[in-house]
Each structure stands twice: as C-alpha cells, then as structure tokens.
Amino acid sequence: MATYNTEIYTGGGGWQQDEPLSVSISTRGDVVPGDGKPDAGTTVTWSSPSAGNGSVTFFDDGTRFEGTAQFSGEGPVGYRGTLAD
C-alpha cells in the first residue's frame, strides 16, 4: 500500500490541499505491493457512489500521480499527489 499527499485544482482557486489517498490493489499478482507503490505508467480508475469517480496515472517510479477526480456532490477537478514520507 502507498499513501499520497494530494491536491485538487478547482480553476479559480488554484491548487488546494486535499485528503491523503491510499492505494492498495492486487489481483493474481501484486499491482501495488503491500509495502510499495505502483510502477510508473500504472493508471488507476475508480467509480463509486461514495468515493466519486477518478482516473490517475503514476510517474517518477510511482512517487507522484496526476489525473482528474469528481467527488460525490462536487464538480470535476484536477487531482495530483506525491508519495507521503
């Protein structure tokens, strides 16, 4: 699992700090190792009534991501994050 400090971009308000994002995904093989981060180029897309919708792609050996999100009851925003220490 990897945890990222995140920001949202709403346009006129610029980049604003948001809640941390934790990523833990596995299938037949580990997509995100239990003690690691996604590989660069990994794209994660989600859709949930409670968590909203989003799509992010990881860069720089999985230490950061960029994408978009739309949280429940809100409009779409730019979404980015950096690996938490």
TALINQUI-V406956 format. One record per pair of residues at least 4 apart in sequence whose C-alpha atoms are under 7 Angstrom apart, sorted by the first residue. I is the first residue (numbers start at 1). J is the second residue. D is the distance in Angstrom with one decimal. If there is no record, write none. Layout:
BEGIN
i;j;d
I;J;D
I;J;D
END
This chain:
BEGIN
i;j;d
1;22;6.7
1;23;5.5
1;24;4.6
1;32;6.2
1;33;6.2
1;34;4.8
1;35;5.6
1;36;5.8
1;37;6.4
2;22;5.6
2;23;5.3
2;24;6.8
2;36;5.8
2;37;5.0
3;20;6.6
3;21;5.6
3;22;4.2
3;23;6.3
3;83;6.1
3;84;5.7
4;20;5.5
4;21;5.2
4;22;6.3
4;81;5.6
4;82;5.2
4;83;4.3
4;84;4.9
5;20;4.8
5;21;6.7
5;81;5.3
5;82;5.4
5;83;6.3
5;84;5.6
6;17;6.1
6;18;5.3
6;19;6.2
6;20;5.6
6;21;6.8
6;80;5.6
6;81;4.1
6;82;6.6
7;15;6.0
7;16;5.2
7;17;4.4
7;18;4.9
7;79;5.9
7;80;5.5
7;81;6.2
8;15;5.5
8;16;5.4
8;17;6.5
8;18;6.3
8;77;6.1
8;78;5.4
8;79;4.7
8;80;6.6
9;14;5.4
9;15;4.5
9;16;6.4
9;77;5.5
9;78;4.7
9;79;6.4
10;14;6.1
10;77;5.4
10;78;6.8
24;32;5.8
25;31;5.7
25;32;5.4
26;30;4.7
26;31;5.1
26;32;6.4
27;31;7.0
31;38;6.6
32;36;6.2
32;37;5.5
32;38;5.0
33;37;6.6
37;62;5.7
38;42;6.3
38;58;6.9
38;62;5.2
39;58;7.0
39;61;5.8
39;62;5.1
40;58;5.0
40;59;4.5
40;60;6.0
40;61;4.8
40;62;4.9
41;57;6.1
41;58;5.4
41;59;6.1
42;57;5.7
42;58;5.5
43;55;7.0
43;56;5.6
43;57;4.2
43;58;6.5
44;55;5.6
44;56;5.4
44;57;6.5
45;54;5.6
45;55;4.1
45;56;6.5
46;53;5.4
46;54;5.4
46;55;6.5
47;52;5.7
47;53;4.3
47;54;6.7
48;52;5.1
48;53;6.3
49;72;6.9
50;72;6.2
51;71;6.1
51;72;6.4
52;70;5.6
52;71;4.2
52;72;4.8
53;69;5.6
53;70;5.2
53;71;6.3
54;68;5.5
54;69;4.0
54;70;6.1
55;67;5.6
55;68;5.7
55;69;6.5
56;65;6.1
56;66;5.4
56;67;4.2
56;68;6.5
57;65;5.4
57;66;5.7
57;67;6.3
58;62;5.2
58;64;5.7
58;65;4.2
58;66;6.8
59;63;6.5
59;64;5.5
59;65;5.8
60;64;6.4
63;82;5.8
63;83;4.9
64;81;5.4
64;82;4.3
64;83;5.9
65;80;5.4
65;81;5.3
65;82;6.6
66;79;5.9
66;80;4.3
66;81;6.7
67;78;6.1
67;79;5.1
67;80;6.1
68;76;6.9
68;77;5.7
68;78;4.5
68;79;4.8
69;76;5.7
69;77;5.5
69;78;6.5
69;79;6.0
70;74;6.2
70;75;5.7
70;76;4.3
70;77;6.2
END
